[in-house]
Amino acid sequence: MHPWELQTLFERFDSNRDGRIDLDELRSMLRLVGIDPGRRELEKVLGVVSLDLENFAAMCEDAAGTANQEGGSDNGDDGERELMEAFKVFDEDGDGFISSKELGRVLVKLGLWKEEDGDCMEMISKFDSNADGRLDFPEFKDMMHRSL
């Protein structure tokens, strides 16, 4: 992920604009994608009650490193299962595909996309290997791995 992308993501999470992402802000964003960790659990995992941009970047790097390690280890099934859960969040109608509209709606909910930015077709087309205008699970998985 590019530094400017991390900065943008950080600013979206930091809803009160205090320059830190506290546990409640992080939990709110995670709940939008169907992940609902308890506050104590999140604090235990992170080891802090809030993140500045530098801590946030380190957390993202750690998450990317963990995802890459899981892909090549015995924990691959867990990583695959987590990716499938994420895929289901985006596949709102459950048809096994993510359309540009579905992707846009979820990204808007996360605060990562504005409706006036247009549709997400360009983003989809970068990973749409069979050129059907939508992402199936293998294409989504490829997108996630390349993004991390």
Secondary structure, 3 states (H helix, E strand, C coil): CCHHHHHHHHHHHCCCCCCCEEHHHHHHHHHHCCCCCCHHHHHHHHCCCEECHHHHHHHHHHHHHHHHHHHCCCCHHHHHHHHHHHHHHHCCCCCCCECHHHHHHHHHHCCCCCHHHCCCHHHHHHHCCCCCCCECHHHHHHHHHHHC
